[in-house]
Amino acid sequence: MISTWYVTFEVRRRGLLLRQRSPRETKTFATEAEAKLFARAKLDEGLAVFAGTINPHLPRRLIPASGIAAWLAEEQGRDAAPGTLTGD
C-alpha cells in the first residue's frame, strides 16, 4: 500500500488531554476517502485534527485544523445528486 494522505491528531492519556506538550499521533492512508473517514471519527471525539498529502504526492494539500470541517464537507458535495446545490 502506498500512502498518499496523513491525518495528525491529539493524543489523550488516561482520559485527559495533555496540553503541556500537545502530543500528537499521525496515521497514513492510501486514499483521501480513508483519511476523511478517520479524520471525521477523531473530530467527533473532540480532538484537534489536521491532514494533508505526503510528499511527493501532487497536488500537495495541507488541511489545517481550522479547515477540516470544510474538507470533510467536500465529500458530501461530491455525493450530491446532479443539479443540487450544496453549502447553501
PDB file with one MODEL, atoms N, CA, C and O in Angstrom:
MODEL        1
ATOM      1  N   MET A   1       0.843  -1.172   0.000  1.00  0.00           N
ATOM      2  CA  MET A   1       0.000   0.000   0.000  1.00  0.00           C
ATOM      3  C   MET A   1       0.892   1.240   0.000  1.00  0.00           C
ATOM      4  O   MET A   1       1.791   1.370   0.831  1.00  0.00           O
ATOM      5  N   ILE A   2       0.639   2.128  -0.920  1.00  0.00           N
ATOM      6  CA  ILE A   2       1.354   3.394  -0.989  1.00  0.00           C
ATOM      7  C   ILE A   2       0.481   4.450  -0.341  1.00  0.00           C
ATOM      8  O   ILE A   2      -0.620   4.731  -0.813  1.00  0.00           O
ATOM      9  N   SER A   3       0.967   5.027   0.730  1.00  0.00           N
ATOM     10  CA  SER A   3       0.212   6.058   1.433  1.00  0.00           C
ATOM     11  C   SER A   3       0.430   7.405   0.771  1.00  0.00           C
ATOM     12  O   SER A   3       1.563   7.786   0.478  1.00  0.00           O
ATOM     13  N   THR A   4      -0.659   8.123   0.537  1.00  0.00           N
ATOM     14  CA  THR A   4      -0.563   9.451  -0.048  1.00  0.00           C
ATOM     15  C   THR A   4      -1.171  10.525   0.852  1.00  0.00           C
ATOM     16  O   THR A   4      -0.981  11.715   0.601  1.00  0.00           O
ATOM     17  N   TRP A   5      -1.902  10.123   1.899  1.00  0.00           N
ATOM     18  CA  TRP A   5      -2.541  11.065   2.823  1.00  0.00           C
ATOM     19  C   TRP A   5      -2.136  10.764   4.254  1.00  0.00           C
ATOM     20  O   TRP A   5      -1.847   9.618   4.600  1.00  0.00           O
ATOM     21  N   TYR A   6      -2.115  11.792   5.077  1.00  0.00           N
ATOM     22  CA  TYR A   6      -1.881  11.601   6.508  1.00  0.00           C
ATOM     23  C   TYR A   6      -2.920  12.385   7.297  1.00  0.00           C
ATOM     24  O   TYR A   6      -3.446  13.391   6.820  1.00  0.00           O
ATOM     25  N   VAL A   7      -3.206  11.921   8.497  1.00  0.00           N
ATOM     26  CA  VAL A   7      -4.052  12.640   9.443  1.00  0.00           C
ATOM     27  C   VAL A   7      -3.307  12.659  10.767  1.00  0.00           C
ATOM     28  O   VAL A   7      -2.891  11.614  11.266  1.00  0.00           O
ATOM     29  N   THR A   8      -3.139  13.836  11.330  1.00  0.00           N
ATOM     30  CA  THR A   8      -2.487  14.001  12.617  1.00  0.00           C
ATOM     31  C   THR A   8      -3.529  14.481  13.616  1.00  0.00           C
ATOM     32  O   THR A   8      -4.353  15.342  13.307  1.00  0.00           O
ATOM     33  N   PHE A   9      -3.481  13.910  14.826  1.00  0.00           N
ATOM     34  CA  PHE A   9      -4.500  14.227  15.829  1.00  0.00           C
ATOM     35  C   PHE A   9      -3.876  14.238  17.214  1.00  0.00           C
ATOM     36  O   PHE A   9      -2.809  13.666  17.436  1.00  0.00           O
ATOM     37  N   GLU A  10      -4.562  14.902  18.145  1.00  0.00           N
ATOM     38  CA  GLU A  10      -4.112  14.948  19.532  1.00  0.00           C
ATOM     39  C   GLU A  10      -4.211  13.563  20.150  1.00  0.00           C
ATOM     40  O   GLU A  10      -5.058  12.759  19.760  1.00  0.00           O
ATOM     41  N   VAL A  11      -3.346  13.290  21.113  1.00  0.00           N
ATOM     42  CA  VAL A  11      -3.363  12.020  21.826  1.00  0.00           C
ATOM     43  C   VAL A  11      -3.829  12.279  23.253  1.00  0.00           C
ATOM     44  O   VAL A  11      -3.334  13.182  23.928  1.00  0.00           O
ATOM     45  N   ARG A  12      -4.782  11.478  23.698  1.00  0.00           N
ATOM     46  CA  ARG A  12      -5.263  11.575  25.083  1.00  0.00           C
ATOM     47  C   ARG A  12      -4.608  10.482  25.904  1.00  0.00           C
ATOM     48  O   ARG A  12      -4.430   9.359  25.431  1.00  0.00           O
ATOM     49  N   ARG A  13      -4.257  10.807  27.111  1.00  0.00           N
ATOM     50  CA  ARG A  13      -3.676   9.842  28.040  1.00  0.00           C
ATOM     51  C   ARG A  13      -4.558   9.779  29.271  1.00  0.00           C
ATOM     52  O   ARG A  13      -4.860  10.802  29.885  1.00  0.00           O
ATOM     53  N   ARG A  14      -4.971   8.560  29.630  1.00  0.00           N
ATOM     54  CA  ARG A  14      -5.810   8.343  30.811  1.00  0.00           C
ATOM     55  C   ARG A  14      -7.044   9.223  30.810  1.00  0.00           C
ATOM     56  O   ARG A  14      -7.455   9.717  31.859  1.00  0.00           O
ATOM     57  N   GLY A  15      -7.642   9.424  29.637  1.00  0.00           N
ATOM     58  CA  GLY A  15      -8.874  10.189  29.547  1.00  0.00           C
ATOM     59  C   GLY A  15      -8.686  11.693  29.582  1.00  0.00           C
ATOM     60  O   GLY A  15      -9.655  12.434  29.413  1.00  0.00           O
ATOM     61  N   LEU A  16      -7.483  12.158  29.795  1.00  0.00           N
ATOM     62  CA  LEU A  16      -7.223  13.588  29.843  1.00  0.00           C
ATOM     63  C   LEU A  16      -6.402  14.003  28.635  1.00  0.00           C
ATOM     64  O   LEU A  16      -5.534  13.270  28.162  1.00  0.00           O
ATOM     65  N   LEU A  17      -6.697  15.168  28.166  1.00  0.00           N
ATOM     66  CA  LEU A  17      -5.918  15.702  27.065  1.00  0.00           C
ATOM     67  C   LEU A  17      -4.743  16.463  27.655  1.00  0.00           C
ATOM     68  O   LEU A  17      -4.927  17.416  28.412  1.00  0.00           O
ATOM     69  N   LEU A  18      -3.552  16.043  27.310  1.00  0.00           N
ATOM     70  CA  LEU A  18      -2.350  16.691  27.834  1.00  0.00           C
ATOM     71  C   LEU A  18      -2.057  17.946  27.011  1.00  0.00           C
ATOM     72  O   LEU A  18      -1.787  17.857  25.813  1.00  0.00           O
ATOM     73  N   ARG A  19      -2.108  19.080  27.638  1.00  0.00           N
ATOM     74  CA  ARG A  19      -1.893  20.338  26.927  1.00  0.00           C
ATOM     75  C   ARG A  19      -0.443  20.809  26.976  1.00  0.00           C
ATOM     76  O   ARG A  19      -0.003  21.521  26.074  1.00  0.00           O
ATOM     77  N   GLN A  20       0.299  20.433  27.996  1.00  0.00           N
ATOM     78  CA  GLN A  20       1.618  20.998  28.140  1.00  0.00           C
ATOM     79  C   GLN A  20       2.552  20.668  26.975  1.00  0.00           C
ATOM     80  O   GLN A  20       3.362  21.513  26.593  1.00  0.00           O
ATOM     81  N   ARG A  21       2.467  19.487  26.409  1.00  0.00           N
ATOM     82  CA  ARG A  21       3.354  19.132  25.303  1.00  0.00           C
ATOM     83  C   ARG A  21       2.595  18.936  24.008  1.00  0.00           C
ATOM     84  O   ARG A  21       3.213  18.783  22.954  1.00  0.00           O
ATOM     85  N   SER A  22       1.275  18.936  24.057  1.00  0.00           N
ATOM     86  CA  SER A  22       0.433  18.733  22.884  1.00  0.00           C
ATOM     87  C   SER A  22       0.877  17.513  22.074  1.00  0.00           C
ATOM     88  O   SER A  22       1.198  17.635  20.892  1.00  0.00           O
ATOM     89  N   PRO A  23       0.894  16.337  22.708  1.00  0.00           N
ATOM     90  CA  PRO A  23       1.323  15.136  21.979  1.00  0.00           C
ATOM     91  C   PRO A  23       0.371  14.816  20.833  1.00  0.00           C
ATOM     92  O   PRO A  23      -0.843  14.982  20.945  1.00  0.00           O
ATOM     93  N   ARG A  24       0.939  14.365  19.758  1.00  0.00           N
ATOM     94  CA  ARG A  24       0.149  14.050  18.559  1.00  0.00           C
ATOM     95  C   ARG A  24       0.583  12.701  18.003  1.00  0.00           C
ATOM     96  O   ARG A  24       1.683  12.211  18.260  1.00  0.00           O
ATOM     97  N   GLU A  25      -0.321  12.132  17.239  1.00  0.00           N
ATOM     98  CA  GLU A  25      -0.038  10.884  16.546  1.00  0.00           C
ATOM     99  C   GLU A  25      -0.462  11.069  15.095  1.00  0.00           C
ATOM    100  O   GLU A  25      -1.397  11.817  14.809  1.00  0.00           O
ATOM    101  N   THR A  26       0.214  10.398  14.190  1.00  0.00           N
ATOM    102  CA  THR A  26      -0.098  10.501  12.767  1.00  0.00           C
ATOM    103  C   THR A  26      -0.352   9.117  12.192  1.00  0.00           C
ATOM    104  O   THR A  26       0.384   8.169  12.466  1.00  0.00           O
ATOM    105  N   LYS A  27      -1.398   9.017  11.395  1.00  0.00           N
ATOM    106  CA  LYS A  27      -1.718   7.792  10.656  1.00  0.00           C
ATOM    107  C   LYS A  27      -1.687   8.130   9.168  1.00  0.00           C
ATOM    108  O   LYS A  27      -2.005   9.251   8.771  1.00  0.00           O
ATOM    109  N   THR A  28      -1.298   7.147   8.346  1.00  0.00           N
ATOM    110  CA  THR A  28      -1.251   7.367   6.906  1.00  0.00           C
ATOM    111  C   THR A  28      -2.291   6.502   6.211  1.00  0.00           C
ATOM    112  O   THR A  28      -2.698   5.455   6.714  1.00  0.00           O
ATOM    113  N   PHE A  29      -2.710   6.974   5.029  1.00  0.00           N
ATOM    114  CA  PHE A  29      -3.780   6.324   4.281  1.00  0.00           C
ATOM    115  C   PHE A  29      -3.482   6.341   2.788  1.00  0.00           C
ATOM    116  O   PHE A  29      -2.794   7.231   2.289  1.00  0.00           O
ATOM    117  N   ALA A  30      -4.004   5.354   2.093  1.00  0.00           N
ATOM    118  CA  ALA A  30      -3.790   5.248   0.649  1.00  0.00           C
ATOM    119  C   ALA A  30      -4.675   6.232  -0.120  1.00  0.00           C
ATOM    120  O   ALA A  30      -4.295   6.709  -1.189  1.00  0.00           O
ATOM    121  N   THR A  31      -5.853   6.532   0.426  1.00  0.00           N
ATOM    122  CA  THR A  31      -6.784   7.394  -0.305  1.00  0.00           C
ATOM    123  C   THR A  31      -7.283   8.541   0.560  1.00  0.00           C
ATOM    124  O   THR A  31      -7.244   8.482   1.789  1.00  0.00           O
ATOM    125  N   GLU A  32      -7.749   9.572  -0.104  1.00  0.00           N
ATOM    126  CA  GLU A  32      -8.329  10.713   0.600  1.00  0.00           C
ATOM    127  C   GLU A  32      -9.603  10.290   1.330  1.00  0.00           C
ATOM    128  O   GLU A  32      -9.863  10.768   2.434  1.00  0.00           O
ATOM    129  N   ALA A  33     -10.388   9.414   0.742  1.00  0.00           N
ATOM    130  CA  ALA A  33     -11.629   8.953   1.371  1.00  0.00           C
ATOM    131  C   ALA A  33     -11.358   8.260   2.702  1.00  0.00           C
ATOM    132  O   ALA A  33     -12.074   8.488   3.678  1.00  0.00           O
ATOM    133  N   GLU A  34     -10.326   7.414   2.748  1.00  0.00           N
ATOM    134  CA  GLU A  34      -9.958   6.739   4.000  1.00  0.00           C
ATOM    135  C   GLU A  34      -9.497   7.752   5.049  1.00  0.00           C
ATOM    136  O   GLU A  34      -9.843   7.644   6.226  1.00  0.00           O
ATOM    137  N   ALA A  35      -8.713   8.735   4.608  1.00  0.00           N
ATOM    138  CA  ALA A  35      -8.228   9.767   5.517  1.00  0.00           C
ATOM    139  C   ALA A  35      -9.395  10.571   6.086  1.00  0.00           C
ATOM    140  O   ALA A  35      -9.399  10.914   7.268  1.00  0.00           O
ATOM    141  N   LYS A  36     -10.376  10.867   5.251  1.00  0.00           N
ATOM    142  CA  LYS A  36     -11.541  11.628   5.709  1.00  0.00           C
ATOM    143  C   LYS A  36     -12.358  10.848   6.731  1.00  0.00           C
ATOM    144  O   LYS A  36     -12.811  11.416   7.725  1.00  0.00           O
ATOM    145  N   LEU A  37     -12.548   9.566   6.498  1.00  0.00           N
ATOM    146  CA  LEU A  37     -13.294   8.745   7.466  1.00  0.00           C
ATOM    147  C   LEU A  37     -12.613   8.765   8.829  1.00  0.00           C
ATOM    148  O   LEU A  37     -13.269   8.928   9.858  1.00  0.00           O
ATOM    149  N   PHE A  38     -11.312   8.601   8.828  1.00  0.00           N
ATOM    150  CA  PHE A  38     -10.558   8.595  10.076  1.00  0.00           C
ATOM    151  C   PHE A  38     -10.592   9.973  10.736  1.00  0.00           C
ATOM    152  O   PHE A  38     -10.802  10.081  11.944  1.00  0.00           O
ATOM    153  N   ALA A  39     -10.387  11.017   9.949  1.00  0.00           N
ATOM    154  CA  ALA A  39     -10.390  12.379  10.480  1.00  0.00           C
ATOM    155  C   ALA A  39     -11.750  12.716  11.088  1.00  0.00           C
ATOM    156  O   ALA A  39     -11.815  13.342  12.146  1.00  0.00           O
ATOM    157  N   ARG A  40     -12.832  12.309  10.431  1.00  0.00           N
ATOM    158  CA  ARG A  40     -14.172  12.572  10.955  1.00  0.00           C
ATOM    159  C   ARG A  40     -14.354  11.890  12.316  1.00  0.00           C
ATOM    160  O   ARG A  40     -14.925  12.483  13.231  1.00  0.00           O
ATOM    161  N   ALA A  41     -13.877  10.661  12.453  1.00  0.00           N
ATOM    162  CA  ALA A  41     -14.004   9.929  13.717  1.00  0.00           C
ATOM    163  C   ALA A  41     -13.241  10.646  14.831  1.00  0.00           C
ATOM    164  O   ALA A  41     -13.755  10.781  15.942  1.00  0.00           O
ATOM    165  N   LYS A  42     -12.027  11.105  14.547  1.00  0.00           N
ATOM    166  CA  LYS A  42     -11.235  11.805  15.557  1.00  0.00           C
ATOM    167  C   LYS A  42     -11.849  13.161  15.892  1.00  0.00           C
ATOM    168  O   LYS A  42     -11.840  13.574  17.052  1.00  0.00           O
ATOM    169  N   LEU A  43     -12.376  13.852  14.896  1.00  0.00           N
ATOM    170  CA  LEU A  43     -13.036  15.129  15.129  1.00  0.00           C
ATOM    171  C   LEU A  43     -14.275  14.929  16.000  1.00  0.00           C
ATOM    172  O   LEU A  43     -14.557  15.743  16.881  1.00  0.00           O
ATOM    173  N   ASP A  44     -15.012  13.848  15.755  1.00  0.00           N
ATOM    174  CA  ASP A  44     -16.193  13.534  16.566  1.00  0.00           C
ATOM    175  C   ASP A  44     -15.833  13.236  18.015  1.00  0.00           C
ATOM    176  O   ASP A  44     -16.675  13.380  18.901  1.00  0.00           O
ATOM    177  N   GLU A  45     -14.595  12.822  18.268  1.00  0.00           N
ATOM    178  CA  GLU A  45     -14.117  12.594  19.635  1.00  0.00           C
ATOM    179  C   GLU A  45     -13.706  13.901  20.309  1.00  0.00           C
ATOM    180  O   GLU A  45     -13.336  13.910  21.483  1.00  0.00           O
ATOM    181  N   GLY A  46     -13.772  15.005  19.562  1.00  0.00           N
ATOM    182  CA  GLY A  46     -13.421  16.297  20.116  1.00  0.00           C
ATOM    183  C   GLY A  46     -11.949  16.633  20.039  1.00  0.00           C
ATOM    184  O   GLY A  46     -11.484  17.539  20.729  1.00  0.00           O
ATOM    185  N   LEU A  47     -11.209  15.918  19.211  1.00  0.00           N
ATOM    186  CA  LEU A  47      -9.766  16.138  19.100  1.00  0.00           C
ATOM    187  C   LEU A  47      -9.452  17.143  17.998  1.00  0.00           C
ATOM    188  O   LEU A  47     -10.191  17.259  17.020  1.00  0.00           O
ATOM    189  N   ALA A  48      -8.359  17.860  18.164  1.00  0.00           N
ATOM    190  CA  ALA A  48      -7.855  18.725  17.103  1.00  0.00           C
ATOM    191  C   ALA A  48      -7.214  17.829  16.053  1.00  0.00           C
ATOM    192  O   ALA A  48      -6.422  16.944  16.377  1.00  0.00           O
ATOM    193  N   VAL A  49      -7.564  18.068  14.787  1.00  0.00           N
ATOM    194  CA  VAL A  49      -7.126  17.210  13.684  1.00  0.00           C
ATOM    195  C   VAL A  49      -6.626  18.091  12.544  1.00  0.00           C
ATOM    196  O   VAL A  49      -7.206  19.141  12.269  1.00  0.00           O
ATOM    197  N   PHE A  50      -5.558  17.671  11.887  1.00  0.00           N
ATOM    198  CA  PHE A  50      -5.190  18.269  10.608  1.00  0.00           C
ATOM    199  C   PHE A  50      -4.702  17.170   9.686  1.00  0.00           C
ATOM    200  O   PHE A  50      -4.368  16.075  10.138  1.00  0.00           O
ATOM    201  N   ALA A  51      -4.661  17.461   8.387  1.00  0.00           N
ATOM    202  CA  ALA A  51      -4.374  16.417   7.401  1.00  0.00           C
ATOM    203  C   ALA A  51      -3.629  17.013   6.213  1.00  0.00           C
ATOM    204  O   ALA A  51      -3.469  18.228   6.100  1.00  0.00           O
ATOM    205  N   GLY A  52      -3.180  16.129   5.335  1.00  0.00           N
ATOM    206  CA  GLY A  52      -2.509  16.588   4.130  1.00  0.00           C
ATOM    207  C   GLY A  52      -1.995  15.429   3.311  1.00  0.00           C
ATOM    208  O   GLY A  52      -2.157  14.261   3.667  1.00  0.00           O
ATOM    209  N   THR A  53      -1.370  15.782   2.207  1.00  0.00           N
ATOM    210  CA  THR A  53      -0.785  14.771   1.334  1.00  0.00           C
ATOM    211  C   THR A  53       0.675  14.586   1.712  1.00  0.00           C
ATOM    212  O   THR A  53       1.327  15.499   2.220  1.00  0.00           O
ATOM    213  N   ILE A  54       1.167  13.395   1.456  1.00  0.00           N
ATOM    214  CA  ILE A  54       2.557  13.052   1.747  1.00  0.00           C
ATOM    215  C   ILE A  54       3.390  13.327   0.501  1.00  0.00           C
ATOM    216  O   ILE A  54       3.021  12.917  -0.599  1.00  0.00           O
ATOM    217  N   ASN A  55       4.514  14.019   0.673  1.00  0.00           N
ATOM    218  CA  ASN A  55       5.409  14.264  -0.464  1.00  0.00           C
ATOM    219  C   ASN A  55       5.903  12.939  -1.018  1.00  0.00           C
ATOM    220  O   ASN A  55       6.185  12.050  -0.215  1.00  0.00           O
ATOM    221  N   PRO A  56       6.027  12.738  -2.286  1.00  0.00           N
ATOM    222  CA  PRO A  56       5.943  13.704  -3.368  1.00  0.00           C
ATOM    223  C   PRO A  56       4.576  13.739  -4.052  1.00  0.00           C
ATOM    224  O   PRO A  56       4.488  14.172  -5.201  1.00  0.00           O
ATOM    225  N   HIS A  57       3.517  13.302  -3.390  1.00  0.00           N
ATOM    226  CA  HIS A  57       2.181  13.286  -4.000  1.00  0.00           C
ATOM    227  C   HIS A  57       1.775  14.688  -4.444  1.00  0.00           C
ATOM    228  O   HIS A  57       1.938  15.656  -3.700  1.00  0.00           O
ATOM    229  N   LEU A  58       1.254  14.788  -5.645  1.00  0.00           N
ATOM    230  CA  LEU A  58       0.778  16.060  -6.184  1.00  0.00           C
ATOM    231  C   LEU A  58      -0.683  15.929  -6.562  1.00  0.00           C
ATOM    232  O   LEU A  58      -1.063  14.846  -7.009  1.00  0.00           O
ATOM    233  N   PRO A  59      -1.516  16.908  -6.426  1.00  0.00           N
ATOM    234  CA  PRO A  59      -1.176  18.207  -5.878  1.00  0.00           C
ATOM    235  C   PRO A  59      -1.003  18.119  -4.371  1.00  0.00           C
ATOM    236  O   PRO A  59      -1.670  17.332  -3.701  1.00  0.00           O
ATOM    237  N   ARG A  60      -0.104  18.931  -3.852  1.00  0.00           N
ATOM    238  CA  ARG A  60       0.133  18.961  -2.410  1.00  0.00           C
ATOM    239  C   ARG A  60      -1.026  19.675  -1.736  1.00  0.00           C
ATOM    240  O   ARG A  60      -1.499  20.709  -2.207  1.00  0.00           O
ATOM    241  N   ARG A  61      -1.470  19.111  -0.637  1.00  0.00           N
ATOM    242  CA  ARG A  61      -2.548  19.731   0.130  1.00  0.00           C
ATOM    243  C   ARG A  61      -2.212  19.678   1.604  1.00  0.00           C
ATOM    244  O   ARG A  61      -1.683  18.682   2.097  1.00  0.00           O
ATOM    245  N   LEU A  62      -2.520  20.744   2.297  1.00  0.00           N
ATOM    246  CA  LEU A  62      -2.414  20.808   3.749  1.00  0.00           C
ATOM    247  C   LEU A  62      -3.742  21.344   4.244  1.00  0.00           C
ATOM    248  O   LEU A  62      -4.161  22.439   3.867  1.00  0.00           O
ATOM    249  N   ILE A  63      -4.397  20.573   5.083  1.00  0.00           N
ATOM    250  CA  ILE A  63      -5.676  20.985   5.638  1.00  0.00           C
ATOM    251  C   ILE A  63      -5.452  21.266   7.122  1.00  0.00           C
ATOM    252  O   ILE A  63      -5.315  20.333   7.914  1.00  0.00           O
ATOM    253  N   PRO A  64      -5.413  22.554   7.508  1.00  0.00           N
ATOM    254  CA  PRO A  64      -5.206  22.887   8.915  1.00  0.00           C
ATOM    255  C   PRO A  64      -6.449  22.539   9.736  1.00  0.00           C
ATOM    256  O   PRO A  64      -7.518  22.290   9.178  1.00  0.00           O
ATOM    257  N   ALA A  65      -6.303  22.525  11.048  1.00  0.00           N
ATOM    258  CA  ALA A  65      -7.423  22.202  11.929  1.00  0.00           C
ATOM    259  C   ALA A  65      -8.628  23.094  11.632  1.00  0.00           C
ATOM    260  O   ALA A  65      -9.769  22.636  11.697  1.00  0.00           O
ATOM    261  N   SER A  66      -8.384  24.348  11.312  1.00  0.00           N
ATOM    262  CA  SER A  66      -9.479  25.273  11.035  1.00  0.00           C
ATOM    263  C   SER A  66     -10.200  24.958   9.723  1.00  0.00           C
ATOM    264  O   SER A  66     -11.309  25.446   9.504  1.00  0.00           O
ATOM    265  N   GLY A  67      -9.596  24.156   8.851  1.00  0.00           N
ATOM    266  CA  GLY A  67     -10.198  23.824   7.559  1.00  0.00           C
ATOM    267  C   GLY A  67     -10.724  22.398   7.463  1.00  0.00           C
ATOM    268  O   GLY A  67     -11.222  21.993   6.412  1.00  0.00           O
ATOM    269  N   ILE A  68     -10.619  21.631   8.545  1.00  0.00           N
ATOM    270  CA  ILE A  68     -11.034  20.220   8.494  1.00  0.00           C
ATOM    271  C   ILE A  68     -12.521  20.086   8.182  1.00  0.00           C
ATOM    272  O   ILE A  68     -12.899  19.247   7.365  1.00  0.00           O
ATOM    273  N   ALA A  69     -13.371  20.890   8.812  1.00  0.00           N
ATOM    274  CA  ALA A  69     -14.818  20.781   8.575  1.00  0.00           C
ATOM    275  C   ALA A  69     -15.153  21.009   7.100  1.00  0.00           C
ATOM    276  O   ALA A  69     -15.972  20.286   6.533  1.00  0.00           O
ATOM    277  N   ALA A  70     -14.531  22.001   6.483  1.00  0.00           N
ATOM    278  CA  ALA A  70     -14.774  22.268   5.056  1.00  0.00           C
ATOM    279  C   ALA A  70     -14.259  21.125   4.189  1.00  0.00           C
ATOM    280  O   ALA A  70     -14.905  20.747   3.212  1.00  0.00           O
ATOM    281  N   TRP A  71     -13.105  20.576   4.539  1.00  0.00           N
ATOM    282  CA  TRP A  71     -12.543  19.445   3.788  1.00  0.00           C
ATOM    283  C   TRP A  71     -13.469  18.244   3.866  1.00  0.00           C
ATOM    284  O   TRP A  71     -13.697  17.571   2.861  1.00  0.00           O
ATOM    285  N   LEU A  72     -14.001  17.970   5.045  1.00  0.00           N
ATOM    286  CA  LEU A  72     -14.928  16.854   5.200  1.00  0.00           C
ATOM    287  C   LEU A  72     -16.227  17.109   4.446  1.00  0.00           C
ATOM    288  O   LEU A  72     -16.847  16.166   3.954  1.00  0.00           O
ATOM    289  N   ALA A  73     -16.646  18.362   4.348  1.00  0.00           N
ATOM    290  CA  ALA A  73     -17.867  18.712   3.615  1.00  0.00           C
ATOM    291  C   ALA A  73     -17.703  18.515   2.110  1.00  0.00           C
ATOM    292  O   ALA A  73     -18.688  18.289   1.406  1.00  0.00           O
ATOM    293  N   GLU A  74     -16.464  18.598   1.607  1.00  0.00           N
ATOM    294  CA  GLU A  74     -16.214  18.355   0.177  1.00  0.00           C
ATOM    295  C   GLU A  74     -16.737  16.991  -0.221  1.00  0.00           C
ATOM    296  O   GLU A  74     -17.286  16.829  -1.312  1.00  0.00           O
ATOM    297  N   GLU A  75     -16.574  16.007   0.652  1.00  0.00           N
ATOM    298  CA  GLU A  75     -17.038  14.638   0.401  1.00  0.00           C
ATOM    299  C   GLU A  75     -18.535  14.629   0.160  1.00  0.00           C
ATOM    300  O   GLU A  75     -19.008  13.973  -0.768  1.00  0.00           O
ATOM    301  N   GLN A  76     -19.288  15.346   0.981  1.00  0.00           N
ATOM    302  CA  GLN A  76     -20.734  15.387   0.841  1.00  0.00           C
ATOM    303  C   GLN A  76     -21.132  16.100  -0.439  1.00  0.00           C
ATOM    304  O   GLN A  76     -22.101  15.710  -1.090  1.00  0.00           O
ATOM    305  N   GLY A  77     -20.400  17.134  -0.806  1.00  0.00           N
ATOM    306  CA  GLY A  77     -20.716  17.890  -2.018  1.00  0.00           C
ATOM    307  C   GLY A  77     -20.566  17.039  -3.266  1.00  0.00           C
ATOM    308  O   GLY A  77     -21.348  17.185  -4.205  1.00  0.00           O
ATOM    309  N   ARG A  78     -19.583  16.157  -3.297  1.00  0.00           N
ATOM    310  CA  ARG A  78     -19.376  15.296  -4.465  1.00  0.00           C
ATOM    311  C   ARG A  78     -20.441  14.223  -4.564  1.00  0.00           C
ATOM    312  O   ARG A  78     -20.751  13.743  -5.655  1.00  0.00           O
ATOM    313  N   ASP A  79     -21.013  13.840  -3.399  1.00  0.00           N
ATOM    314  CA  ASP A  79     -22.023  12.785  -3.384  1.00  0.00           C
ATOM    315  C   ASP A  79     -23.419  13.295  -3.680  1.00  0.00           C
ATOM    316  O   ASP A  79     -24.343  12.495  -3.822  1.00  0.00           O
ATOM    317  N   ALA A  80     -23.598  14.605  -3.778  1.00  0.00           N
ATOM    318  CA  ALA A  80     -24.920  15.171  -4.010  1.00  0.00           C
ATOM    319  C   ALA A  80     -25.397  14.826  -5.420  1.00  0.00           C
ATOM    320  O   ALA A  80     -24.595  14.633  -6.334  1.00  0.00           O
ATOM    321  N   ALA A  81     -26.689  14.755  -5.574  1.00  0.00           N
ATOM    322  CA  ALA A  81     -27.277  14.456  -6.880  1.00  0.00           C
ATOM    323  C   ALA A  81     -26.980  15.598  -7.840  1.00  0.00           C
ATOM    324  O   ALA A  81     -26.896  16.751  -7.417  1.00  0.00           O
ATOM    325  N   PRO A  82     -26.818  15.294  -9.138  1.00  0.00           N
ATOM    326  CA  PRO A  82     -26.554  16.353 -10.116  1.00  0.00           C
ATOM    327  C   PRO A  82     -27.672  17.393 -10.085  1.00  0.00           C
ATOM    328  O   PRO A  82     -28.851  17.052  -9.993  1.00  0.00           O
ATOM    329  N   GLY A  83     -27.285  18.659 -10.164  1.00  0.00           N
ATOM    330  CA  GLY A  83     -28.261  19.732 -10.195  1.00  0.00           C
ATOM    331  C   GLY A  83     -28.658  20.222  -8.809  1.00  0.00           C
ATOM    332  O   GLY A  83     -29.444  21.163  -8.702  1.00  0.00           O
ATOM    333  N   THR A  84     -28.139  19.611  -7.742  1.00  0.00           N
ATOM    334  CA  THR A  84     -28.470  20.099  -6.416  1.00  0.00           C
ATOM    335  C   THR A  84     -27.358  20.996  -5.918  1.00  0.00           C
ATOM    336  O   THR A  84     -26.195  20.822  -6.281  1.00  0.00           O
ATOM    337  N   LEU A  85     -27.718  21.950  -5.089  1.00  0.00           N
ATOM    338  CA  LEU A  85     -26.737  22.866  -4.525  1.00  0.00           C
ATOM    339  C   LEU A  85     -26.325  22.367  -3.168  1.00  0.00           C
ATOM    340  O   LEU A  85     -27.141  21.846  -2.408  1.00  0.00           O
ATOM    341  N   THR A  86     -25.055  22.527  -2.865  1.00  0.00           N
ATOM    342  CA  THR A  86     -24.560  22.158  -1.537  1.00  0.00           C
ATOM    343  C   THR A  86     -23.890  23.372  -0.933  1.00  0.00           C
ATOM    344  O   THR A  86     -23.387  24.239  -1.648  1.00  0.00           O
ATOM    345  N   GLY A  87     -23.886  23.429   0.383  1.00  0.00           N
ATOM    346  CA  GLY A  87     -23.203  24.504   1.074  1.00  0.00           C
ATOM    347  C   GLY A  87     -24.000  25.774   1.165  1.00  0.00           C
ATOM    348  O   GLY A  87     -23.495  26.772   1.680  1.00  0.00           O
ATOM    349  N   ASP A  88     -25.251  25.783   0.677  1.00  0.00           N
ATOM    350  CA  ASP A  88     -26.101  26.990   0.774  1.00  0.00           C
ATOM    351  C   ASP A  88     -27.049  26.882   1.923  1.00  0.00           C
ATOM    352  O   ASP A  88     -27.838  27.797   2.160  1.00  0.00           O
TER     353      ASP A  88
ENDMDL
END
